[in-house]
Amino acid sequence: MTTTVSRAQFIRGDFQGGKKPLRPPWALNESHFIDHCNHCGACIQYCPQTILIEGAGRLPEVDFSRGECTFCAACVDHCDSRALQRQDGEPPWRLQAFISDACIAYAGVFCIACKEQCEAGAISFKNGTGGIPLPLIRHDLCSGCGACHQPCPVSAMEIRAEAPEESEA
């Protein structure tokens, strides 16, 4: 079966047509977000971490290669369209960090860059073969802030909403 992808999806590397952009914290679900967002760019302009960028259709997206989200809520405070709304007792989003097979620790190289940046203590290491520590993520502690993404020398840290395909060893 052939999947048709738009030019924008192709450029983003979404060859299957199913990759959803990461929206700012406290964003409504995707269809409601698209309906409510007025493309004003205020959330991008007022993000002190500068991790929000203009994506497809001038809609804001999170780019963790630029840094981490501190959940300061400046984006929500400046969202007049109410596409971003804080809900009492609800987390800012359902994103979490996942470690891909590209992690250099799996290749026998000592690296703990992700752990050093994780203030929540969600990343720990266990001894692997040859004494090289292997990373583990406690998803119950991970806020999906993205602090672990940027310092990773091989971009092995993925911040996403989906459950991991395999349980992490």
Phi and psi in radians as a Rosetta constraint file:
Dihedral C 1 N 2 CA 2 C 2 CIRCULARHARMONIC -1.624 0.35
Dihedral N 2 CA 2 C 2 N 3 CIRCULARHARMONIC 2.369 0.35
Dihedral C 2 N 3 CA 3 C 3 CIRCULARHARMONIC -1.846 0.35
Dihedral N 3 CA 3 C 3 N 4 CIRCULARHARMONIC 2.284 0.35
Dihedral C 3 N 4 CA 4 C 4 CIRCULARHARMONIC -1.621 0.35
Dihedral N 4 CA 4 C 4 N 5 CIRCULARHARMONIC 2.240 0.35
Dihedral C 4 N 5 CA 5 C 5 CIRCULARHARMONIC -2.088 0.35
Dihedral N 5 CA 5 C 5 N 6 CIRCULARHARMONIC 2.605 0.35
Dihedral C 5 N 6 CA 6 C 6 CIRCULARHARMONIC -1.316 0.35
Dihedral N 6 CA 6 C 6 N 7 CIRCULARHARMONIC 2.905 0.35
Dihedral C 6 N 7 CA 7 C 7 CIRCULARHARMONIC -1.039 0.35
Dihedral N 7 CA 7 C 7 N 8 CIRCULARHARMONIC -0.747 0.35
Dihedral C 7 N 8 CA 8 C 8 CIRCULARHARMONIC -1.090 0.35
Dihedral N 8 CA 8 C 8 N 9 CIRCULARHARMONIC -0.735 0.35
Dihedral C 8 N 9 CA 9 C 9 CIRCULARHARMONIC -1.103 0.35
Dihedral N 9 CA 9 C 9 N 10 CIRCULARHARMONIC -0.717 0.35
Dihedral C 9 N 10 CA 10 C 10 CIRCULARHARMONIC -1.076 0.35
Dihedral N 10 CA 10 C 10 N 11 CIRCULARHARMONIC -0.797 0.35
Dihedral C 10 N 11 CA 11 C 11 CIRCULARHARMONIC -1.108 0.35
Dihedral N 11 CA 11 C 11 N 12 CIRCULARHARMONIC -0.620 0.35
Dihedral C 11 N 12 CA 12 C 12 CIRCULARHARMONIC -1.318 0.35
Dihedral N 12 CA 12 C 12 N 13 CIRCULARHARMONIC -0.108 0.35
Dihedral C 12 N 13 CA 13 C 13 CIRCULARHARMONIC 1.504 0.35
Dihedral N 13 CA 13 C 13 N 14 CIRCULARHARMONIC 0.249 0.35
Dihedral C 13 N 14 CA 14 C 14 CIRCULARHARMONIC -1.603 0.35
Dihedral N 14 CA 14 C 14 N 15 CIRCULARHARMONIC 1.295 0.35
Dihedral C 14 N 15 CA 15 C 15 CIRCULARHARMONIC -1.288 0.35
Dihedral N 15 CA 15 C 15 N 16 CIRCULARHARMONIC -0.297 0.35
Dihedral C 15 N 16 CA 16 C 16 CIRCULARHARMONIC -1.653 0.35
Dihedral N 16 CA 16 C 16 N 17 CIRCULARHARMONIC -0.237 0.35
Dihedral C 16 N 17 CA 17 C 17 CIRCULARHARMONIC 1.386 0.35
Dihedral N 17 CA 17 C 17 N 18 CIRCULARHARMONIC 0.333 0.35
Dihedral C 17 N 18 CA 18 C 18 CIRCULARHARMONIC -2.121 0.35
Dihedral N 18 CA 18 C 18 N 19 CIRCULARHARMONIC 0.014 0.35
Dihedral C 18 N 19 CA 19 C 19 CIRCULARHARMONIC -1.345 0.35
Dihedral N 19 CA 19 C 19 N 20 CIRCULARHARMONIC 2.097 0.35
Dihedral C 19 N 20 CA 20 C 20 CIRCULARHARMONIC -1.696 0.35
Dihedral N 20 CA 20 C 20 N 21 CIRCULARHARMONIC 2.413 0.35
Dihedral C 20 N 21 CA 21 C 21 CIRCULARHARMONIC -1.181 0.35
Dihedral N 21 CA 21 C 21 N 22 CIRCULARHARMONIC 2.642 0.35
Dihedral C 21 N 22 CA 22 C 22 CIRCULARHARMONIC -1.439 0.35
Dihedral N 22 CA 22 C 22 N 23 CIRCULARHARMONIC 2.121 0.35
Dihedral C 22 N 23 CA 23 C 23 CIRCULARHARMONIC -1.600 0.35
Dihedral N 23 CA 23 C 23 N 24 CIRCULARHARMONIC 2.865 0.35
Dihedral C 23 N 24 CA 24 C 24 CIRCULARHARMONIC -1.055 0.35
Dihedral N 24 CA 24 C 24 N 25 CIRCULARHARMONIC 2.812 0.35
Dihedral C 24 N 25 CA 25 C 25 CIRCULARHARMONIC -1.054 0.35
Dihedral N 25 CA 25 C 25 N 26 CIRCULARHARMONIC 2.617 0.35
Dihedral C 25 N 26 CA 26 C 26 CIRCULARHARMONIC 1.160 0.35
Dihedral N 26 CA 26 C 26 N 27 CIRCULARHARMONIC 0.361 0.35
Dihedral C 26 N 27 CA 27 C 27 CIRCULARHARMONIC -1.258 0.35
Dihedral N 27 CA 27 C 27 N 28 CIRCULARHARMONIC 2.532 0.35
Dihedral C 27 N 28 CA 28 C 28 CIRCULARHARMONIC -1.111 0.35
Dihedral N 28 CA 28 C 28 N 29 CIRCULARHARMONIC 2.938 0.35
Dihedral C 28 N 29 CA 29 C 29 CIRCULARHARMONIC -1.035 0.35
Dihedral N 29 CA 29 C 29 N 30 CIRCULARHARMONIC 2.769 0.35
Dihedral C 29 N 30 CA 30 C 30 CIRCULARHARMONIC -0.892 0.35
Dihedral N 30 CA 30 C 30 N 31 CIRCULARHARMONIC -0.845 0.35
Dihedral C 30 N 31 CA 31 C 31 CIRCULARHARMONIC -1.158 0.35
Dihedral N 31 CA 31 C 31 N 32 CIRCULARHARMONIC -0.701 0.35
Dihedral C 31 N 32 CA 32 C 32 CIRCULARHARMONIC -1.220 0.35
Dihedral N 32 CA 32 C 32 N 33 CIRCULARHARMONIC -0.646 0.35
Dihedral C 32 N 33 CA 33 C 33 CIRCULARHARMONIC -1.054 0.35
Dihedral N 33 CA 33 C 33 N 34 CIRCULARHARMONIC -0.834 0.35
Dihedral C 33 N 34 CA 34 C 34 CIRCULARHARMONIC -1.077 0.35
Dihedral N 34 CA 34 C 34 N 35 CIRCULARHARMONIC -0.692 0.35
Dihedral C 34 N 35 CA 35 C 35 CIRCULARHARMONIC -1.167 0.35
Dihedral N 35 CA 35 C 35 N 36 CIRCULARHARMONIC -0.640 0.35
Dihedral C 35 N 36 CA 36 C 36 CIRCULARHARMONIC -1.547 0.35
Dihedral N 36 CA 36 C 36 N 37 CIRCULARHARMONIC -0.611 0.35
Dihedral C 36 N 37 CA 37 C 37 CIRCULARHARMONIC -1.123 0.35
Dihedral N 37 CA 37 C 37 N 38 CIRCULARHARMONIC 2.265 0.35
Dihedral C 37 N 38 CA 38 C 38 CIRCULARHARMONIC -1.752 0.35
Dihedral N 38 CA 38 C 38 N 39 CIRCULARHARMONIC 0.200 0.35
Dihedral C 38 N 39 CA 39 C 39 CIRCULARHARMONIC 1.100 0.35
Dihedral N 39 CA 39 C 39 N 40 CIRCULARHARMONIC 0.462 0.35
Dihedral C 39 N 40 CA 40 C 40 CIRCULARHARMONIC -1.288 0.35
Dihedral N 40 CA 40 C 40 N 41 CIRCULARHARMONIC -0.460 0.35
Dihedral C 40 N 41 CA 41 C 41 CIRCULARHARMONIC 1.451 0.35
Dihedral N 41 CA 41 C 41 N 42 CIRCULARHARMONIC 0.103 0.35
Dihedral C 41 N 42 CA 42 C 42 CIRCULARHARMONIC -1.077 0.35
Dihedral N 42 CA 42 C 42 N 43 CIRCULARHARMONIC -0.695 0.35
Dihedral C 42 N 43 CA 43 C 43 CIRCULARHARMONIC -1.084 0.35
Dihedral N 43 CA 43 C 43 N 44 CIRCULARHARMONIC -0.679 0.35
Dihedral C 43 N 44 CA 44 C 44 CIRCULARHARMONIC -1.167 0.35
Dihedral N 44 CA 44 C 44 N 45 CIRCULARHARMONIC -0.814 0.35
Dihedral C 44 N 45 CA 45 C 45 CIRCULARHARMONIC -1.078 0.35
Dihedral N 45 CA 45 C 45 N 46 CIRCULARHARMONIC -0.688 0.35
Dihedral C 45 N 46 CA 46 C 46 CIRCULARHARMONIC -1.689 0.35
Dihedral N 46 CA 46 C 46 N 47 CIRCULARHARMONIC 0.049 0.35
Dihedral C 46 N 47 CA 47 C 47 CIRCULARHARMONIC -1.269 0.35
Dihedral N 47 CA 47 C 47 N 48 CIRCULARHARMONIC 1.943 0.35
Dihedral C 47 N 48 CA 48 C 48 CIRCULARHARMONIC -1.170 0.35
Dihedral N 48 CA 48 C 48 N 49 CIRCULARHARMONIC -0.379 0.35
Dihedral C 48 N 49 CA 49 C 49 CIRCULARHARMONIC -1.531 0.35
Dihedral N 49 CA 49 C 49 N 50 CIRCULARHARMONIC -0.168 0.35
Dihedral C 49 N 50 CA 50 C 50 CIRCULARHARMONIC 0.957 0.35
Dihedral N 50 CA 50 C 50 N 51 CIRCULARHARMONIC 0.599 0.35
Dihedral C 50 N 51 CA 51 C 51 CIRCULARHARMONIC -1.613 0.35
Dihedral N 51 CA 51 C 51 N 52 CIRCULARHARMONIC -0.133 0.35
Dihedral C 51 N 52 CA 52 C 52 CIRCULARHARMONIC -1.607 0.35
Dihedral N 52 CA 52 C 52 N 53 CIRCULARHARMONIC 2.333 0.35
Dihedral C 52 N 53 CA 53 C 53 CIRCULARHARMONIC -2.255 0.35
Dihedral N 53 CA 53 C 53 N 54 CIRCULARHARMONIC 2.835 0.35
Dihedral C 53 N 54 CA 54 C 54 CIRCULARHARMONIC -1.420 0.35
Dihedral N 54 CA 54 C 54 N 55 CIRCULARHARMONIC 2.111 0.35
Dihedral C 54 N 55 CA 55 C 55 CIRCULARHARMONIC -1.827 0.35
Dihedral N 55 CA 55 C 55 N 56 CIRCULARHARMONIC -2.765 0.35
Dihedral C 55 N 56 CA 56 C 56 CIRCULARHARMONIC -1.002 0.35
Dihedral N 56 CA 56 C 56 N 57 CIRCULARHARMONIC 2.417 0.35
Dihedral C 56 N 57 CA 57 C 57 CIRCULARHARMONIC 1.174 0.35
Dihedral N 57 CA 57 C 57 N 58 CIRCULARHARMONIC 0.338 0.35
Dihedral C 57 N 58 CA 58 C 58 CIRCULARHARMONIC 1.087 0.35
Dihedral N 58 CA 58 C 58 N 59 CIRCULARHARMONIC 0.372 0.35
Dihedral C 58 N 59 CA 59 C 59 CIRCULARHARMONIC -1.532 0.35
Dihedral N 59 CA 59 C 59 N 60 CIRCULARHARMONIC 2.477 0.35
Dihedral C 59 N 60 CA 60 C 60 CIRCULARHARMONIC -1.224 0.35
Dihedral N 60 CA 60 C 60 N 61 CIRCULARHARMONIC 2.483 0.35
Dihedral C 60 N 61 CA 61 C 61 CIRCULARHARMONIC -2.348 0.35
Dihedral N 61 CA 61 C 61 N 62 CIRCULARHARMONIC 2.721 0.35
Dihedral C 61 N 62 CA 62 C 62 CIRCULARHARMONIC -1.601 0.35
Dihedral N 62 CA 62 C 62 N 63 CIRCULARHARMONIC 2.341 0.35
Dihedral C 62 N 63 CA 63 C 63 CIRCULARHARMONIC -2.162 0.35
Dihedral N 63 CA 63 C 63 N 64 CIRCULARHARMONIC 1.716 0.35
Dihedral C 63 N 64 CA 64 C 64 CIRCULARHARMONIC -1.241 0.35
Dihedral N 64 CA 64 C 64 N 65 CIRCULARHARMONIC -0.168 0.35
Dihedral C 64 N 65 CA 65 C 65 CIRCULARHARMONIC -1.229 0.35
Dihedral N 65 CA 65 C 65 N 66 CIRCULARHARMONIC -0.236 0.35
Dihedral C 65 N 66 CA 66 C 66 CIRCULARHARMONIC -1.628 0.35
Dihedral N 66 CA 66 C 66 N 67 CIRCULARHARMONIC -0.183 0.35
Dihedral C 66 N 67 CA 67 C 67 CIRCULARHARMONIC 2.543 0.35
Dihedral N 67 CA 67 C 67 N 68 CIRCULARHARMONIC -2.794 0.35
Dihedral C 67 N 68 CA 68 C 68 CIRCULARHARMONIC -2.014 0.35
Dihedral N 68 CA 68 C 68 N 69 CIRCULARHARMONIC 2.829 0.35
Dihedral C 68 N 69 CA 69 C 69 CIRCULARHARMONIC -1.624 0.35
Dihedral N 69 CA 69 C 69 N 70 CIRCULARHARMONIC 2.254 0.35
Dihedral C 69 N 70 CA 70 C 70 CIRCULARHARMONIC -1.700 0.35
Dihedral N 70 CA 70 C 70 N 71 CIRCULARHARMONIC 0.015 0.35
Dihedral C 70 N 71 CA 71 C 71 CIRCULARHARMONIC 1.003 0.35
Dihedral N 71 CA 71 C 71 N 72 CIRCULARHARMONIC 0.692 0.35
Dihedral C 71 N 72 CA 72 C 72 CIRCULARHARMONIC -1.278 0.35
Dihedral N 72 CA 72 C 72 N 73 CIRCULARHARMONIC -0.333 0.35
Dihedral C 72 N 73 CA 73 C 73 CIRCULARHARMONIC 1.262 0.35
Dihedral N 73 CA 73 C 73 N 74 CIRCULARHARMONIC 0.265 0.35
Dihedral C 73 N 74 CA 74 C 74 CIRCULARHARMONIC -1.055 0.35
Dihedral N 74 CA 74 C 74 N 75 CIRCULARHARMONIC -0.611 0.35
Dihedral C 74 N 75 CA 75 C 75 CIRCULARHARMONIC -1.113 0.35
Dihedral N 75 CA 75 C 75 N 76 CIRCULARHARMONIC -0.718 0.35
Dihedral C 75 N 76 CA 76 C 76 CIRCULARHARMONIC -1.184 0.35
Dihedral N 76 CA 76 C 76 N 77 CIRCULARHARMONIC -0.757 0.35
Dihedral C 76 N 77 CA 77 C 77 CIRCULARHARMONIC -1.056 0.35
Dihedral N 77 CA 77 C 77 N 78 CIRCULARHARMONIC -0.476 0.35
Dihedral C 77 N 78 CA 78 C 78 CIRCULARHARMONIC -1.837 0.35
Dihedral N 78 CA 78 C 78 N 79 CIRCULARHARMONIC 0.160 0.35
Dihedral C 78 N 79 CA 79 C 79 CIRCULARHARMONIC -1.622 0.35
Dihedral N 79 CA 79 C 79 N 80 CIRCULARHARMONIC 1.657 0.35
Dihedral C 79 N 80 CA 80 C 80 CIRCULARHARMONIC -1.257 0.35
Dihedral N 80 CA 80 C 80 N 81 CIRCULARHARMONIC -0.405 0.35
Dihedral C 80 N 81 CA 81 C 81 CIRCULARHARMONIC -1.431 0.35
Dihedral N 81 CA 81 C 81 N 82 CIRCULARHARMONIC -0.174 0.35
Dihedral C 81 N 82 CA 82 C 82 CIRCULARHARMONIC 1.125 0.35
Dihedral N 82 CA 82 C 82 N 83 CIRCULARHARMONIC 0.513 0.35
Dihedral C 82 N 83 CA 83 C 83 CIRCULARHARMONIC -1.302 0.35
Dihedral N 83 CA 83 C 83 N 84 CIRCULARHARMONIC -0.339 0.35
Dihedral C 83 N 84 CA 84 C 84 CIRCULARHARMONIC -2.029 0.35
Dihedral N 84 CA 84 C 84 N 85 CIRCULARHARMONIC 2.110 0.35
Dihedral C 84 N 85 CA 85 C 85 CIRCULARHARMONIC -2.438 0.35
Dihedral N 85 CA 85 C 85 N 86 CIRCULARHARMONIC 2.180 0.35
Dihedral C 85 N 86 CA 86 C 86 CIRCULARHARMONIC -1.324 0.35
Dihedral N 86 CA 86 C 86 N 87 CIRCULARHARMONIC 2.376 0.35
Dihedral C 86 N 87 CA 87 C 87 CIRCULARHARMONIC -2.070 0.35
Dihedral N 87 CA 87 C 87 N 88 CIRCULARHARMONIC 2.245 0.35
Dihedral C 87 N 88 CA 88 C 88 CIRCULARHARMONIC -0.978 0.35
Dihedral N 88 CA 88 C 88 N 89 CIRCULARHARMONIC 2.289 0.35
Dihedral C 88 N 89 CA 89 C 89 CIRCULARHARMONIC 1.371 0.35
Dihedral N 89 CA 89 C 89 N 90 CIRCULARHARMONIC -0.059 0.35
Dihedral C 89 N 90 CA 90 C 90 CIRCULARHARMONIC -1.759 0.35
Dihedral N 90 CA 90 C 90 N 91 CIRCULARHARMONIC 2.463 0.35
Dihedral C 90 N 91 CA 91 C 91 CIRCULARHARMONIC -1.222 0.35
Dihedral N 91 CA 91 C 91 N 92 CIRCULARHARMONIC 2.830 0.35
Dihedral C 91 N 92 CA 92 C 92 CIRCULARHARMONIC -1.113 0.35
Dihedral N 92 CA 92 C 92 N 93 CIRCULARHARMONIC -0.490 0.35
Dihedral C 92 N 93 CA 93 C 93 CIRCULARHARMONIC -2.923 0.35
Dihedral N 93 CA 93 C 93 N 94 CIRCULARHARMONIC 3.081 0.35
Dihedral C 93 N 94 CA 94 C 94 CIRCULARHARMONIC -1.859 0.35
Dihedral N 94 CA 94 C 94 N 95 CIRCULARHARMONIC 0.461 0.35
Dihedral C 94 N 95 CA 95 C 95 CIRCULARHARMONIC -1.474 0.35
Dihedral N 95 CA 95 C 95 N 96 CIRCULARHARMONIC 2.603 0.35
Dihedral C 95 N 96 CA 96 C 96 CIRCULARHARMONIC -2.570 0.35
Dihedral N 96 CA 96 C 96 N 97 CIRCULARHARMONIC 2.847 0.35
Dihedral C 96 N 97 CA 97 C 97 CIRCULARHARMONIC -1.509 0.35
Dihedral N 97 CA 97 C 97 N 98 CIRCULARHARMONIC 2.498 0.35
Dihedral C 97 N 98 CA 98 C 98 CIRCULARHARMONIC -2.376 0.35
Dihedral N 98 CA 98 C 98 N 99 CIRCULARHARMONIC 2.575 0.35
Dihedral C 98 N 99 CA 99 C 99 CIRCULARHARMONIC -1.791 0.35
Dihedral N 99 CA 99 C 99 N 100 CIRCULARHARMONIC 2.185 0.35
Dihedral C 99 N 100 CA 100 C 100 CIRCULARHARMONIC -1.519 0.35
Dihedral N 100 CA 100 C 100 N 101 CIRCULARHARMONIC 2.974 0.35
Dihedral C 100 N 101 CA 101 C 101 CIRCULARHARMONIC -1.160 0.35
Dihedral N 101 CA 101 C 101 N 102 CIRCULARHARMONIC -0.183 0.35
Dihedral C 101 N 102 CA 102 C 102 CIRCULARHARMONIC -1.292 0.35
Dihedral N 102 CA 102 C 102 N 103 CIRCULARHARMONIC -0.174 0.35
Dihedral C 102 N 103 CA 103 C 103 CIRCULARHARMONIC -0.953 0.35
Dihedral N 103 CA 103 C 103 N 104 CIRCULARHARMONIC 2.225 0.35
Dihedral C 103 N 104 CA 104 C 104 CIRCULARHARMONIC -1.222 0.35
Dihedral N 104 CA 104 C 104 N 105 CIRCULARHARMONIC -0.313 0.35
Dihedral C 104 N 105 CA 105 C 105 CIRCULARHARMONIC -1.105 0.35
Dihedral N 105 CA 105 C 105 N 106 CIRCULARHARMONIC -0.588 0.35
Dihedral C 105 N 106 CA 106 C 106 CIRCULARHARMONIC -1.192 0.35
Dihedral N 106 CA 106 C 106 N 107 CIRCULARHARMONIC -0.331 0.35
Dihedral C 106 N 107 CA 107 C 107 CIRCULARHARMONIC -1.687 0.35
Dihedral N 107 CA 107 C 107 N 108 CIRCULARHARMONIC 0.135 0.35
Dihedral C 107 N 108 CA 108 C 108 CIRCULARHARMONIC 1.536 0.35
Dihedral N 108 CA 108 C 108 N 109 CIRCULARHARMONIC 0.325 0.35
Dihedral C 108 N 109 CA 109 C 109 CIRCULARHARMONIC -1.839 0.35
Dihedral N 109 CA 109 C 109 N 110 CIRCULARHARMONIC 2.273 0.35
Dihedral C 109 N 110 CA 110 C 110 CIRCULARHARMONIC -1.260 0.35
Dihedral N 110 CA 110 C 110 N 111 CIRCULARHARMONIC 2.146 0.35
Dihedral C 110 N 111 CA 111 C 111 CIRCULARHARMONIC -2.749 0.35
Dihedral N 111 CA 111 C 111 N 112 CIRCULARHARMONIC 2.272 0.35
Dihedral C 111 N 112 CA 112 C 112 CIRCULARHARMONIC -2.295 0.35
Dihedral N 112 CA 112 C 112 N 113 CIRCULARHARMONIC 0.500 0.35
Dihedral C 112 N 113 CA 113 C 113 CIRCULARHARMONIC -0.996 0.35
Dihedral N 113 CA 113 C 113 N 114 CIRCULARHARMONIC -0.695 0.35
Dihedral C 113 N 114 CA 114 C 114 CIRCULARHARMONIC -1.150 0.35
Dihedral N 114 CA 114 C 114 N 115 CIRCULARHARMONIC -0.752 0.35
Dihedral C 114 N 115 CA 115 C 115 CIRCULARHARMONIC -1.105 0.35
Dihedral N 115 CA 115 C 115 N 116 CIRCULARHARMONIC -0.681 0.35
Dihedral C 115 N 116 CA 116 C 116 CIRCULARHARMONIC -1.094 0.35
Dihedral N 116 CA 116 C 116 N 117 CIRCULARHARMONIC -0.436 0.35
Dihedral C 116 N 117 CA 117 C 117 CIRCULARHARMONIC -1.663 0.35
Dihedral N 117 CA 117 C 117 N 118 CIRCULARHARMONIC -0.210 0.35
Dihedral C 117 N 118 CA 118 C 118 CIRCULARHARMONIC -1.497 0.35
Dihedral N 118 CA 118 C 118 N 119 CIRCULARHARMONIC 1.689 0.35
Dihedral C 118 N 119 CA 119 C 119 CIRCULARHARMONIC -1.161 0.35
Dihedral N 119 CA 119 C 119 N 120 CIRCULARHARMONIC -0.462 0.35
Dihedral C 119 N 120 CA 120 C 120 CIRCULARHARMONIC -1.335 0.35
Dihedral N 120 CA 120 C 120 N 121 CIRCULARHARMONIC -0.216 0.35
Dihedral C 120 N 121 CA 121 C 121 CIRCULARHARMONIC 1.266 0.35
Dihedral N 121 CA 121 C 121 N 122 CIRCULARHARMONIC 0.431 0.35
Dihedral C 121 N 122 CA 122 C 122 CIRCULARHARMONIC -1.383 0.35
Dihedral N 122 CA 122 C 122 N 123 CIRCULARHARMONIC -0.284 0.35
Dihedral C 122 N 123 CA 123 C 123 CIRCULARHARMONIC -1.901 0.35
Dihedral N 123 CA 123 C 123 N 124 CIRCULARHARMONIC 2.183 0.35
Dihedral C 123 N 124 CA 124 C 124 CIRCULARHARMONIC -2.272 0.35
Dihedral N 124 CA 124 C 124 N 125 CIRCULARHARMONIC 3.075 0.35
Dihedral C 124 N 125 CA 125 C 125 CIRCULARHARMONIC -2.306 0.35
Dihedral N 125 CA 125 C 125 N 126 CIRCULARHARMONIC 2.537 0.35
Dihedral C 125 N 126 CA 126 C 126 CIRCULARHARMONIC -2.131 0.35
Dihedral N 126 CA 126 C 126 N 127 CIRCULARHARMONIC 2.675 0.35
Dihedral C 126 N 127 CA 127 C 127 CIRCULARHARMONIC -1.149 0.35
Dihedral N 127 CA 127 C 127 N 128 CIRCULARHARMONIC 2.289 0.35
Dihedral C 127 N 128 CA 128 C 128 CIRCULARHARMONIC -1.914 0.35
Dihedral N 128 CA 128 C 128 N 129 CIRCULARHARMONIC -2.989 0.35
Dihedral C 128 N 129 CA 129 C 129 CIRCULARHARMONIC -1.089 0.35
Dihedral N 129 CA 129 C 129 N 130 CIRCULARHARMONIC 2.400 0.35
Dihedral C 129 N 130 CA 130 C 130 CIRCULARHARMONIC 1.305 0.35
Dihedral N 130 CA 130 C 130 N 131 CIRCULARHARMONIC 0.218 0.35
Dihedral C 130 N 131 CA 131 C 131 CIRCULARHARMONIC 1.397 0.35
Dihedral N 131 CA 131 C 131 N 132 CIRCULARHARMONIC 0.032 0.35
Dihedral C 131 N 132 CA 132 C 132 CIRCULARHARMONIC -1.411 0.35
Dihedral N 132 CA 132 C 132 N 133 CIRCULARHARMONIC 2.146 0.35
Dihedral C 132 N 133 CA 133 C 133 CIRCULARHARMONIC -1.208 0.35
Dihedral N 133 CA 133 C 133 N 134 CIRCULARHARMONIC 2.431 0.35
Dihedral C 133 N 134 CA 134 C 134 CIRCULARHARMONIC -1.888 0.35
Dihedral N 134 CA 134 C 134 N 135 CIRCULARHARMONIC 2.421 0.35
Dihedral C 134 N 135 CA 135 C 135 CIRCULARHARMONIC -1.319 0.35
Dihedral N 135 CA 135 C 135 N 136 CIRCULARHARMONIC 2.569 0.35
Dihedral C 135 N 136 CA 136 C 136 CIRCULARHARMONIC -2.343 0.35
Dihedral N 136 CA 136 C 136 N 137 CIRCULARHARMONIC 2.484 0.35
Dihedral C 136 N 137 CA 137 C 137 CIRCULARHARMONIC -2.017 0.35
Dihedral N 137 CA 137 C 137 N 138 CIRCULARHARMONIC 2.232 0.35
Dihedral C 137 N 138 CA 138 C 138 CIRCULARHARMONIC -1.592 0.35
Dihedral N 138 CA 138 C 138 N 139 CIRCULARHARMONIC 1.788 0.35
Dihedral C 138 N 139 CA 139 C 139 CIRCULARHARMONIC -1.181 0.35
Dihedral N 139 CA 139 C 139 N 140 CIRCULARHARMONIC -0.340 0.35
Dihedral C 139 N 140 CA 140 C 140 CIRCULARHARMONIC -1.247 0.35
Dihedral N 140 CA 140 C 140 N 141 CIRCULARHARMONIC -0.307 0.35
Dihedral C 140 N 141 CA 141 C 141 CIRCULARHARMONIC -1.811 0.35
Dihedral N 141 CA 141 C 141 N 142 CIRCULARHARMONIC -0.281 0.35
Dihedral C 141 N 142 CA 142 C 142 CIRCULARHARMONIC -1.372 0.35
Dihedral N 142 CA 142 C 142 N 143 CIRCULARHARMONIC 2.220 0.35
Dihedral C 142 N 143 CA 143 C 143 CIRCULARHARMONIC -1.665 0.35
Dihedral N 143 CA 143 C 143 N 144 CIRCULARHARMONIC -0.136 0.35
Dihedral C 143 N 144 CA 144 C 144 CIRCULARHARMONIC 1.290 0.35
Dihedral N 144 CA 144 C 144 N 145 CIRCULARHARMONIC 0.433 0.35
Dihedral C 144 N 145 CA 145 C 145 CIRCULARHARMONIC -1.174 0.35
Dihedral N 145 CA 145 C 145 N 146 CIRCULARHARMONIC -0.421 0.35
Dihedral C 145 N 146 CA 146 C 146 CIRCULARHARMONIC 1.533 0.35
Dihedral N 146 CA 146 C 146 N 147 CIRCULARHARMONIC 0.095 0.35
Dihedral C 146 N 147 CA 147 C 147 CIRCULARHARMONIC -1.046 0.35
Dihedral N 147 CA 147 C 147 N 148 CIRCULARHARMONIC -0.489 0.35
Dihedral C 147 N 148 CA 148 C 148 CIRCULARHARMONIC -1.413 0.35
Dihedral N 148 CA 148 C 148 N 149 CIRCULARHARMONIC -0.304 0.35
Dihedral C 148 N 149 CA 149 C 149 CIRCULARHARMONIC -1.232 0.35
Dihedral N 149 CA 149 C 149 N 150 CIRCULARHARMONIC -0.962 0.35
Dihedral C 149 N 150 CA 150 C 150 CIRCULARHARMONIC -1.082 0.35
Dihedral N 150 CA 150 C 150 N 151 CIRCULARHARMONIC -0.745 0.35
Dihedral C 150 N 151 CA 151 C 151 CIRCULARHARMONIC -1.306 0.35
Dihedral N 151 CA 151 C 151 N 152 CIRCULARHARMONIC -0.170 0.35
Dihedral C 151 N 152 CA 152 C 152 CIRCULARHARMONIC -1.164 0.35
Dihedral N 152 CA 152 C 152 N 153 CIRCULARHARMONIC 2.117 0.35
Dihedral C 152 N 153 CA 153 C 153 CIRCULARHARMONIC -1.190 0.35
Dihedral N 153 CA 153 C 153 N 154 CIRCULARHARMONIC -0.291 0.35
Dihedral C 153 N 154 CA 154 C 154 CIRCULARHARMONIC -2.147 0.35
Dihedral N 154 CA 154 C 154 N 155 CIRCULARHARMONIC 0.270 0.35
Dihedral C 154 N 155 CA 155 C 155 CIRCULARHARMONIC 0.927 0.35
Dihedral N 155 CA 155 C 155 N 156 CIRCULARHARMONIC 0.730 0.35
Dihedral C 155 N 156 CA 156 C 156 CIRCULARHARMONIC -1.481 0.35
Dihedral N 156 CA 156 C 156 N 157 CIRCULARHARMONIC -0.211 0.35
Dihedral C 156 N 157 CA 157 C 157 CIRCULARHARMONIC -1.548 0.35
Dihedral N 157 CA 157 C 157 N 158 CIRCULARHARMONIC 2.104 0.35
Dihedral C 157 N 158 CA 158 C 158 CIRCULARHARMONIC -1.917 0.35
Dihedral N 158 CA 158 C 158 N 159 CIRCULARHARMONIC 2.336 0.35
Dihedral C 158 N 159 CA 159 C 159 CIRCULARHARMONIC -1.922 0.35
Dihedral N 159 CA 159 C 159 N 160 CIRCULARHARMONIC 2.017 0.35
Dihedral C 159 N 160 CA 160 C 160 CIRCULARHARMONIC -2.723 0.35
Dihedral N 160 CA 160 C 160 N 161 CIRCULARHARMONIC 2.995 0.35
Dihedral C 160 N 161 CA 161 C 161 CIRCULARHARMONIC -1.627 0.35
Dihedral N 161 CA 161 C 161 N 162 CIRCULARHARMONIC -0.465 0.35
Dihedral C 161 N 162 CA 162 C 162 CIRCULARHARMONIC -1.173 0.35
Dihedral N 162 CA 162 C 162 N 163 CIRCULARHARMONIC 2.697 0.35
Dihedral C 162 N 163 CA 163 C 163 CIRCULARHARMONIC -1.257 0.35
Dihedral N 163 CA 163 C 163 N 164 CIRCULARHARMONIC 2.654 0.35
Dihedral C 163 N 164 CA 164 C 164 CIRCULARHARMONIC -1.118 0.35
Dihedral N 164 CA 164 C 164 N 165 CIRCULARHARMONIC 2.546 0.35
Dihedral C 164 N 165 CA 165 C 165 CIRCULARHARMONIC -1.184 0.35
Dihedral N 165 CA 165 C 165 N 166 CIRCULARHARMONIC -0.618 0.35
Dihedral C 165 N 166 CA 166 C 166 CIRCULARHARMONIC -2.235 0.35
Dihedral N 166 CA 166 C 166 N 167 CIRCULARHARMONIC 2.638 0.35
Dihedral C 166 N 167 CA 167 C 167 CIRCULARHARMONIC -1.221 0.35
Dihedral N 167 CA 167 C 167 N 168 CIRCULARHARMONIC 2.470 0.35
Dihedral C 167 N 168 CA 168 C 168 CIRCULARHARMONIC -1.371 0.35
Dihedral N 168 CA 168 C 168 N 169 CIRCULARHARMONIC 2.276 0.35
